[in-house]
Amino acid sequence: MKNFSIFFCSFLAFVNVFSQTPIELANIDNVKISYTLTKLEATDKKDKYLIQVTLVNTSSNSVYYAIPGIVNADKTVTMDPFNDKFAKVKIRNSTGLFGDGIGLSGDNTGLITTGNGFVYVLYPGKMYNSETTFKVKSGEVPIVTNTVKQNLNQLSNYDLQINRSMIDGLWKSTCTSVDMSLSFVDMTGTSPANIIQSVNGKQIKWIKQTDITFIKENDNSTTLSYQKATNSFLFSSSDGISCTLTKKN
């Protein structure tokens, strides 16, 4: 999938300000950004407008992007407040102090990359809408630009941290028709991180061995291994049993 640099993804459009037909600003691998303008009032000095912006993934598959995180002194990771949007639509000639604009974002998946990026998703067909009002000098045509700030990718392109957001919930297995619950437990003191599997009233503890592998408590030959390409876990045992665990939506 194409990557689009923050520095080279600006688009400029001059429009008929009385038209309600959406004006397309960008089409990036079938992710489209468009807007409409409505003139609300006119005075001798300034004209006031409403801009309504829509971000929509018109493809049949979800696409993802990662917002850079900032590692704090206490080792927690927070989102960069100056770089937390997928795209920014701006009115270049508005009379606002720094110019008026709208930031556009998808849905936060709760997933975090190993590089401390917060992963967002644009679901197919879902419309992400935002609007604001602004003013320009009387008689001026609003100049609307768009800057795409993040690169689009498939989820499999990211190396993900295994955390609560990824693990907690119901999972299904190719080895059984019974759903199971998985819960992630963070490392505490000398106790490594682990996953608690609950099924049919029984609990199994899986202890973290590597960044992507967990071993069954008291059974080092039985493992759960994270599969990046499919965002799933592979169950393997010494007697040859192999199953795929996938989280239910």
C-alpha positions as CSV (number, residue, x, y, z in Angstrom):
1,M,0.0,0.0,0.0
2,K,1.2,3.5,-0.9
3,N,2.8,5.6,1.8
4,F,2.0,9.3,1.8
5,S,4.4,11.7,3.5
6,I,3.1,14.4,5.8
7,F,5.0,17.0,3.8
8,F,3.6,16.2,0.4
9,C,-0.1,15.5,1.0
10,S,-1.7,18.9,0.7
11,F,-4.5,19.6,-1.6
12,L,-6.0,22.9,-2.6
13,A,-9.5,23.6,-3.8
14,F,-11.4,26.8,-4.8
15,V,-15.1,26.2,-4.7
16,N,-18.5,27.6,-5.5
17,V,-19.4,28.5,-2.0
18,F,-23.1,28.3,-2.6
19,S,-23.0,24.7,-3.7
20,Q,-23.8,21.8,-1.4
21,T,-22.2,19.2,-3.6
22,P,-19.3,17.6,-1.7
23,I,-15.9,18.7,-2.9
24,E,-13.3,15.9,-2.9
25,L,-9.9,16.9,-1.3
26,A,-8.2,13.5,-1.3
27,N,-8.5,9.9,-2.4
28,I,-5.8,7.8,-0.9
29,D,-6.2,4.1,-1.7
30,N,-10.0,4.5,-1.6
31,V,-9.9,6.6,1.6
32,K,-11.7,9.8,0.6
33,I,-11.9,13.2,2.3
34,S,-14.5,15.6,1.1
35,Y,-16.3,18.7,2.4
36,T,-19.2,21.1,1.8
37,L,-19.5,24.8,2.6
38,T,-22.5,26.7,3.7
39,K,-22.5,30.5,3.9
40,L,-24.3,31.4,7.1
41,E,-24.1,35.2,7.1
42,A,-22.5,38.2,5.3
43,T,-21.5,41.6,6.7
44,D,-19.5,44.5,5.4
45,K,-16.3,43.2,6.9
46,K,-16.6,39.4,7.2
47,D,-18.5,36.4,5.8
48,K,-19.3,33.4,8.1
49,Y,-19.3,29.8,6.8
50,L,-20.0,26.3,8.0
51,I,-17.7,23.6,6.8
52,Q,-18.7,20.0,7.1
53,V,-15.9,17.4,6.4
54,T,-16.3,13.7,5.8
55,L,-13.6,10.9,5.9
56,V,-14.7,7.6,4.5
57,N,-13.0,4.3,3.6
58,T,-14.7,3.2,0.4
59,S,-12.8,0.0,0.1
60,S,-14.1,-3.4,1.3
61,N,-11.4,-3.8,4.0
62,S,-10.4,-2.0,7.1
63,V,-7.2,0.1,6.9
64,Y,-5.0,1.2,9.8
65,Y,-2.6,3.9,10.8
66,A,-0.5,4.5,13.9
67,I,-0.3,7.7,16.0
68,P,3.2,8.2,17.5
69,G,3.3,7.8,21.3
70,I,5.5,9.7,23.8
71,V,7.3,7.7,26.5
72,N,7.0,9.6,29.8
73,A,9.5,9.6,32.7
74,D,7.4,7.0,34.5
75,K,7.6,4.7,31.4
76,T,3.9,5.2,30.6
77,V,3.1,6.0,26.9
78,T,0.8,8.8,25.9
79,M,-0.3,10.1,22.5
80,D,1.5,13.0,20.9
81,P,-1.1,15.8,21.2
82,F,0.5,17.7,18.2
83,N,0.3,14.6,15.9
84,D,-2.8,12.8,16.9
85,K,-5.0,13.0,13.7
86,F,-5.1,11.1,10.4
87,A,-5.6,14.3,8.4
88,K,-6.0,18.0,8.9
89,V,-8.4,20.2,6.8
90,K,-7.6,23.9,7.1
91,I,-9.1,27.2,5.8
92,R,-6.0,29.1,4.8
93,N,-7.6,32.6,4.5
94,S,-9.8,32.5,7.6
95,T,-9.6,35.4,10.0
96,G,-8.9,33.2,13.0
97,L,-5.6,33.9,14.8
98,F,-3.9,30.7,13.6
99,G,-6.4,29.8,10.8
100,D,-9.4,27.6,11.4
101,G,-9.4,23.9,10.7
102,I,-10.6,20.4,11.5
103,G,-8.7,17.3,12.5
104,L,-10.0,13.9,11.3
105,S,-9.5,10.6,13.1
106,G,-10.6,7.0,12.8
107,D,-11.4,4.6,15.7
108,N,-8.8,3.8,18.4
109,T,-8.3,0.0,18.4
110,G,-6.6,0.0,21.8
111,L,-3.6,-1.8,20.2
112,I,-0.1,-0.4,20.6
113,T,2.9,-1.2,18.5
114,T,6.2,-2.3,19.8
115,G,7.4,1.2,18.8
116,N,4.8,2.8,21.1
117,G,2.4,3.8,18.3
118,F,-1.4,3.9,19.0
119,V,-3.2,2.0,16.2
120,Y,-6.3,3.4,14.7
121,V,-8.7,1.8,12.1
122,L,-10.9,3.2,9.3
123,Y,-13.7,0.7,8.9
124,P,-15.0,0.1,5.4
125,G,-18.1,2.2,4.6
126,K,-18.1,4.1,7.9
127,M,-18.3,7.9,7.6
128,Y,-16.2,10.0,10.0
129,N,-17.7,13.5,10.2
130,S,-16.7,16.8,11.7
131,E,-17.7,20.4,11.2
132,T,-16.8,23.9,12.4
133,T,-17.6,27.5,11.5
134,F,-15.2,30.2,10.4
135,K,-15.0,33.7,8.9
136,V,-13.2,35.2,5.9
137,K,-13.0,38.8,4.8
138,S,-16.1,40.0,3.0
139,G,-16.2,38.7,-0.6
140,E,-13.3,36.3,-0.3
141,V,-13.6,32.7,-1.5
142,P,-12.6,30.3,1.3
143,I,-9.3,28.5,0.4
144,V,-9.5,24.9,1.8
145,T,-6.5,22.6,2.0
146,N,-6.0,19.1,3.3
147,T,-2.8,17.5,4.8
148,V,-2.7,13.8,5.4
149,K,-0.5,13.2,8.4
150,Q,-0.3,9.4,8.7
151,N,0.5,6.4,6.5
152,L,-2.2,3.8,5.8
153,N,-1.3,0.1,6.3
154,Q,-2.7,-3.3,6.9
155,L,-2.8,-4.5,10.5
156,S,-0.3,-7.2,9.7
157,N,2.3,-4.5,8.9
158,Y,2.6,-3.6,12.6
159,D,4.5,-5.3,15.3
160,L,2.0,-5.2,18.2
161,Q,2.5,-5.2,22.0
162,I,0.5,-8.0,23.6
163,N,-1.6,-6.1,26.2
164,R,-5.1,-6.1,27.7
165,S,-6.7,-4.4,24.7
166,M,-5.4,-7.1,22.5
167,I,-6.2,-10.1,24.7
168,D,-9.2,-9.4,27.0
169,G,-12.5,-10.9,25.6
170,L,-14.0,-13.9,24.0
171,W,-12.0,-16.1,21.7
172,K,-12.9,-19.0,19.4
173,S,-10.7,-22.0,18.5
174,T,-10.5,-24.2,15.5
175,C,-10.3,-27.2,17.8
176,T,-13.6,-26.7,19.6
177,S,-17.0,-25.1,19.1
178,V,-16.9,-23.7,22.7
179,D,-15.9,-20.1,23.2
180,M,-13.3,-19.3,25.8
181,S,-12.4,-16.1,27.7
182,L,-8.8,-14.8,27.8
183,S,-7.6,-12.1,30.2
184,F,-4.2,-10.5,30.2
185,V,-2.3,-10.0,33.5
186,D,0.5,-7.5,33.5
187,M,3.9,-8.2,35.0
188,T,4.2,-7.4,38.7
189,G,7.4,-7.4,40.6
190,T,9.2,-10.7,39.7
191,S,6.0,-12.3,38.3
192,P,6.0,-12.3,34.5
193,A,3.0,-11.2,32.4
194,N,0.5,-14.0,31.8
195,I,-2.8,-14.9,30.1
196,I,-5.6,-16.5,32.0
197,Q,-7.8,-18.8,29.9
198,S,-11.2,-19.6,31.2
199,V,-13.4,-22.3,29.5
200,N,-16.1,-24.7,30.9
201,G,-15.4,-23.5,34.4
202,K,-11.7,-24.3,34.3
203,Q,-8.8,-21.9,34.2
204,I,-5.4,-22.3,32.5
205,K,-2.5,-20.0,33.1
206,W,-0.2,-19.1,30.2
207,I,3.1,-17.5,31.2
208,K,4.9,-15.1,29.0
209,Q,8.2,-16.6,27.7
210,T,9.1,-14.2,24.8
211,D,7.5,-11.1,23.2
212,I,5.1,-13.4,21.3
213,T,5.2,-16.8,23.1
214,F,3.4,-18.0,26.2
215,I,3.9,-21.4,27.8
216,K,1.3,-23.4,29.7
217,E,1.9,-23.4,33.5
218,N,3.6,-26.6,34.5
219,D,3.8,-27.8,30.9
220,N,6.7,-26.2,28.9
221,S,5.9,-28.2,25.8
222,T,2.5,-26.6,25.3
223,T,2.5,-23.0,23.9
224,L,0.5,-20.1,22.6
225,S,2.3,-18.2,19.9
226,Y,1.1,-14.9,18.5
227,Q,0.7,-14.9,14.7
228,K,1.2,-11.4,13.3
229,A,-0.1,-12.0,9.8
230,T,-3.5,-13.1,11.1
231,N,-3.7,-11.4,14.5
232,S,-4.3,-14.7,16.1
233,F,-2.7,-17.2,18.5
234,L,-1.4,-20.7,17.5
235,F,-1.9,-23.4,20.2
236,S,0.7,-26.2,19.9
237,S,1.3,-29.2,22.1
238,S,4.0,-31.9,22.1
239,D,1.5,-34.6,21.0
240,G,0.9,-32.8,17.7
241,I,-2.3,-30.9,18.4
242,S,-2.4,-27.5,16.7
243,C,-5.3,-24.9,16.9
244,T,-5.8,-21.4,15.9
245,L,-7.3,-19.0,18.4
246,T,-9.1,-15.9,17.0
247,K,-10.7,-13.1,19.0
248,K,-14.5,-12.7,18.4
249,N,-15.7,-9.2,17.3
